[in-house]
Amino acid sequence: MQEVSELSTLIEDFLATNKNISINALAMRMNIAETTLRRIRGGNLKRLPNNDNLLKIIFYLFKSTNLNEIKNKLPSGLRNFFEKEYLLVENCNDNPVTVLDSNIVDSQITYLVLKLASNHSGVHRDEILRLFGELGIMSARHLSKADILFEDDQVFKTKMSAFRLPDDTFIKNFKTTAEFIKTDPQKRDGPNLYYNLSESLNLDGLTKIQSIQRKAVEEICLILNDKSYKGELPVFALVAVDTLK
């Protein structure tokens, strides 16, 4: 696999340039298991490591967390992977991406407060109280103390333009947004759209669906980042395609 080979070469080149750093020391600095790093270095993987480990490696090697900046320095296979996996398309995620530690997003309420605060208009203190009570305010203070949020005239906003959560944190909190779907037309602003489709497919069918979904997400992302569409209505687009196997 081209991307695996390229990642192996990047690690090998780094160690060759920094002869005073052992593979064990490098793994510790990257905060990944030494056995994992050795397997990647040796090209003994059929596919790239999970996203959390991949980003830890890339961020350390390039001394940056700006995915758009990094992608332009990557060899072709990894560059194409990053563009597709992290939606690094024109006008979408055009700023440095901050990877948040799972300890920061320590509850479902904290996750939702963070998501609301990251929207263009932020989230008012009164709205946090209405939705989550004092626990919501505590979550906002927790995120502010972690230098993630700031409060301006009782409106909480994020200090970052784009962020990413570790996979396990994202999956754990994915359903919390879905729980806010309002099925009663009298209790929602604007129409909601939600489907739950399932069928047993072969790999070609799954790959085709994922391709369609990825293109849709890219188009949605462009709209979310278009200044002409900015407003006061918080909108969440939930996209997931996976197997139950």
Salt bridges, closest charged atoms under 4 A:
GLU12 OE1 - ARG41 NE 2.83
GLU34 OE2 - ARG38 NE 2.82
ASP52 OD1 - ARG164 NH1 3.35
GLU83 OE2 - LYS71 NZ 3.56
ASP106 OD2 - HIS142 NE2 3.72
ASP126 OD2 - HIS124 ND1 3.81
GLU127 OE2 - ARG130 NH2 2.73
ASP147 OD1 - LYS159 NZ 2.37
GLU151 OE2 - ARG125 NE 3.00
ASP167 OD1 - ARG164 NH2 2.73
